[in-house]
Amino acid sequence: MKRSIIRVIVALGLICGTVFSAFAEDELKPNIDFKGSRFSAGYLNSGKNGSYPYGSFQMPDVKLRFNWVMTQDITISTRMKLDNATFNSLDCFFIDYKNLAAMAVPSLKDSAFNPVIRLGRLKVDFGEEQLSNDPINGVLISNSAANVAGYDEGLQLSQSLSKDKLGIPFKWSLSLTNGNTTTGADNNQAKALDVKLGALPIPELYVSGSYYDTGNLGVSTGHLAPANAEVTYAGLAAAPTNATEWSRTITEIDVRYDLQPGKEDRLNPGPPAFSDSKAFFRGAYGTFDDSGKDKMVPIKKVTANKGTYYFVEGCYNATEKLYLGVRYSFISLDKSTTFIALNSITGNNFTGNKYTRISVGPGYRLSANTHIKAEYMSNVEDVPTGVKKPKIDQYAILFTTLF
């Protein structure tokens, strides 16, 4: 088990001890549920340079989540990653504490500031795709070409506010996390900052904005090489070429519009595959900047990895059972001479300057939580002159269940 996971477990143990002491006079009746667990299995096939060049039966995304409800306000969540029936890690392990501010100041109970506190290893709340970037929750099996997401150890505050507080439904989150990976303990004083704001100006329209900044990511433990980033875009976690010191910033704007919305909470829209709208359209536009420098003699030139990305996605519920999803996504580096390993084409060393992905596929609801999905995904990469473009198109059919 990674030292980072052990550290989180120890920290959570200390927190839980404090919590239990604080509630010693209350009768605690903990219970457990598995909400948020999920399962997928099926067949995937890709071009010869893709992840499944020979076709493969897979269980590409399996998570088992335990939510330990300690009190009405305190929940500890652990989630096991069991892809292809192999235990890989605990990708999440955190405590959620509601009404802690109100405990200290009772007048904050129903105020505009009474956030939920989350502490541990958590999914960084950046953008909207990260809430459904898996084949079960997403309307499609694949993710966008950029797919900005990541897990990290840290502290997050978040709150959703009803219309009567600020005039429109509004939510926010703020987190401080380590930012870097490959270490058992944080290797630099700088902490990553993540801020996200969301609002519902009209019932059909949801908008949000996100900003993420790692600060200096430091170096890997025992090595002079710079540490990787926990939050990635297009699968890229490494520093710019030749950089011995670097940082990452990402900014994103998201918009979603629902046609004939149902009863779903539009301020906190659920998984796209489970939307109760007749149809919805959503899109995102973002920028990224990996800037660094070389401090090792002889000094080498470092070119920052800067660029933009976007996606446009739609879902149409043709019937209560049948739906259709489609997405167009794109990511590009600003400098036409810069090539990096966008989306890490498995088993090959292809690098690209631009990456376009088009995904389309139907889904059928066998029940409310169990679906069958099919998808065809087309990928086009701009590669260096003289390099043959990789064959990475892919099709898949999956059985999926959300608990």
N, C-alpha and C positions, 0 to 999 in steps of 0.2 A: 504494500500500500504506500502511496506517495506520502512523503513527509508533510506536504501541504494539506492532505486530507486528515492526517493524524492531528495536525495543528488545529484544524477546524473542529474536530471531534472534542479535543481537550478544551478548547475555548467554549464550545457549546455546553460541555459538561459543567464548567464553572458558572456559566450563565444560568443553566437550569438549577444548579444548587442555590444560587442567589434568589431565583424566582420562587423555588419551593419554600425557602426560608421566609420570604416576604408574604407568602400565602399560607403560612403554617397554621393559622387559626381557621382557615377555610377547609371544607371537606372536598378534597380533590378526587374527582372520578374520571381519570383519563380514559379516552377511547381512541380508536384508530379507524381510519378509512383509507381507501386506495384511489381516491379521486385524482385524476391526472395521469394514471397509468395508461399505457397504450401498447398495441401489438400490430405488427404488419408482417406479411409473408407472401411470397409470390415469385414471379419469374422476371428477370431483367436481362436485356441483351443490348450490346452496344457495338459500334464500329471497332475495328481492330486496335485502335489506340485508346479506346475508352476503358471504363472500369470493368466491363463484363464482355470481353471480346469473344468468348466462346458460348455466351448465354449461361445463365446461372440461376438456380433456385436459391433464394435468399430470404433472410429475415432482417431486412435492412435497418429497421428501427423498432426496438423493443425496450420499453422502460417500465420498471416496477416502482411505484411511488408509495411511500408510507407517510401518512399525515397523522402525527401523534398529537391529538387535541388534548392539551393538558388542562386548560380552563377555557372559559368563553373567550378570553382575549389572547391566549397563548397557544401557539401551534408550532411544533417542530416537524419539519419535512425532510425526508431523505429519499433520494431517487437513484435506483440502480440501473446502470446501462447494460443491457443484456442482448445486444445485437448479435444475430446468428448464434443464439443460445450460448454465448460466451460472456462471462462477467468481466467487464472491462474496467469499470470504476463507479464511484458515486459522483455523478456530474453535478448534483445539487445536494446540499446539506445545510439547512439554515433554520433559524428560529424567527417566527413572526410574532410581534408583540403589539397588540392594539391598545389604545387608550392609556399608554404610559404617560404621555404628557398630561392627560386629564387626571391621572392619579396624583400627580404633583400639584396641578392647578385645576381643581374641579370645574371651574368656569369654562375650560377649554373643551369640555365633553362634546358639545354640539357646535363648536366654533369652526372658523375657517382654518384653524391650525390644530389638528389633532392627528398627526400622521401615524401610519403603520410603520413600525421599525423592523427591518429585516437585517439579520446579522449571520454571516457564515459564507459558504460557497454558494453563489447565486448566479442566475442568468442576468447579464447586464441589460437593463431596460432601455435599449436604444432602437428607435424606429418601430415599425409595426410588423415587418415580416418575421422578426425573431420570435414573435409569439406563436407562429404557426409554420416554422421552417422545418417541417417533417412531413412524411407522406400520409400521416393519419389526420392531422389537423388542417393541413393545407388543402385547398380545392384541387391542386395538382400534386403529383408525386414528387416532382423536382422543385428546386428553389430557383430564385432569380440568379442572373449571372454574377451579381455582387454578393448577395446573401451576407449582410453585415450582422455578426452575432458573436457571442462568446460568453464564457463562464469565468468568474473570478471570485477571490475571497475579499470580503469587504462589508461595508455598512450602507444600507439604503433606507431612505425615508420616502414615503409615498402617501398620497391622499386623493380621493375623489370627492368633489363638492357638488351638491345639487344646485339647481337653478336659483333657489332662493338665497344662496350665499353670495354669488357674484353676478347674478343676472342671467348667466347661461351656465349649463353644466360644464364643469372644468376639472381637470386633474393634473397632478404634477408628480414627478419623482426626482430625487437627487441622491446620487451615490458616490462614495469614495471607495476605491478598490486598489489592489496592488498594481494592476496594469501589466505586469510582466509575468512570464511563465518560466518553466524549466528549473525552478528553485523550490526548496522546501520552505524558505522564509523569504520575505521581500528583500530584494537586493539593492534597493535604492530608497532614499528618503521621499522622493516625489511619489504622489499617489494619483491614480487616474480619476478624473472628474467626469461624471455623466449627468446631464440634465435633460429632462424631457417634459414638455408641456403639451396638453391636449385639450380640445374644446369641442362643443357641439353647438355651433351657432344656430342651426335649424335641425329639426329631428332627423332629417335624411342625410345631413352632412357632418362628417367628423374630420377634423384636421389636427395634426400634431407636428411638433418640431423637436429635434433631438440634437444634442451637441456632446461630443466625447473627446477628451484630451488626456493622453497618458502622462504628459510630462516626461522627464528623462527616464528611460526604461532601464538604465544601468546595464550591467554585464552578467553573463551566465556564471553561476557558481563554479569557481575553480578554473574559469577560462577567461581569455581576453576578448572573446567574441561577444557582441552585444546580445542581450536577452531578447527572446521573441515576445510578441504582444499577445495578450489573452484574447482581445477582441479583434477579429479578422474581417477582411473583405476579400471576396473571390478566393477564399481559402488561404490568403497570404498572411503569414504571421512574422516573417523574418524582416530584418532591417534592410535598407537600401544597400546595394553593392558597395563595398569598401568602408562602410560606416562602422566606427567603433563606439559611437554614441549617437542615440537617435530618439525621436518621439513620434507619436501618431496622433493626428486630429481628424475627426470625421464629423460632418454636419449633414443632416437629412431633414427634408420636409415631406410629410405624408398627407394624402387626402383620400377619403373614401366617401362615396355617394351611394345610398341604397334606394332602389325603386320598390315601392310598396313594402316598406319595412314592417316587420312583425313585432313581437314582444321583446326581442333581444335588447339588452342594454347597449344603446349605440355609443355611449361614452366609453364603455369598455367592451368593444365588439369581440364576440367569441371567435372560435376557430372558423375560418372561411367555409370549410366543408360542411359546417353545421348551421350555416346562416338560414334564418327564417324569412329573409326578404325574397321577393320574386326574382330580383337580380341585384347585383352590386358591381360597381367599378371602383378600383382603387389604384393609386399610383404613388410613386416615391421618386424624389430627385435628391441626389447627394453628392458631396465632394469629399475627397480624402487627400491627406498630405502627410507623407512619411519623409521627414527632414532629418538629416544627420550630418555628422562630420567625422573625419579621421583624426585621431589624436596620437596615432602610433607612427613613429619615424621609420621609413620615409613616408611623408604625408601623401595620401592618394586622393584623387578627385572623387567626390561623392555627388551623384545626381539624385535629387529628391524624387521619390515616386509620388507624383501628384496627378489627379485626374477627377473624372466625374462618372456617375452611374445613374441609371434610372430604370424603372419598370412600370408597365401598365398591365393591369390584370382585371379580368372580368369573370363573373360567374352568373349563369342563368339556370334557375330552377324550372325546368320544363314541366315537371310534375312533382308531386310530393316525394317521389322515389328517384327520379332521374334528373341529373344536373350536368352541366357542361362548363368546363373551365378553360381559359386561354390566357397566356401571358407572353408579352414581349419584353425582354430585358437586355440591357447593354451596359458595358463598362469600358472606359477608355482612359489611357494615360495621356497627359497633355503633350509631352514631348514625343514626337513620332519616332525618335531614335532609341527610346527606352523600351526594353522588352523584359517582362518578368513572368513567373510561372503562375499565370492566372488559372485558378480552379484546378491546379495540380493534376494534370492529366496522368492517371495512374500508370506507373511502370515506364514512363517516357520522360524525356527532358525537354519537352516543348515549352517555349516561351512565347508570349504574345504581347501585342500593344493594344489591341482591342478585342473584345469578346462579345458576340451577340448570341442570345439564346431565345428560341421560340418554342413554347410548350403548349400542347393542346391535348385535351382528353376528357372523356365522360366519367361520371361516377354514378353508382346505383346504390341506394340505401336498402340493404336487406332488412335493417331495423334502424331505430333512431341512432344507435351508436356503432353499428357494424355496416361497412360499405365495401363494395368492390370498385376499384379504380383502374383505368387504363390510361396510358399516356404515350405520346410520341414527342420526343425532344430533339430539336435541331440546333446544332452548335456550329458557329463559324468564328474562327480565330484569325486575326492578322498576325502572321509570323514573319520572322526576318527574311529578307530577300534570299532566294535560293533554297529555302527550306520548304519541303512539301507540307501542305496543310494537313493536320491530323484528322483522322476519321473517328469522330467521337459522338455521332448521333446515337440516340438511344430510345428504345421502347420498353415498356414495362406493363405488367398487370399485377395488382396486389389486392389481397384481402386485408382489410384494416379494421381495428376495433379500438374505441376509446372508452376507458372505464370512468 
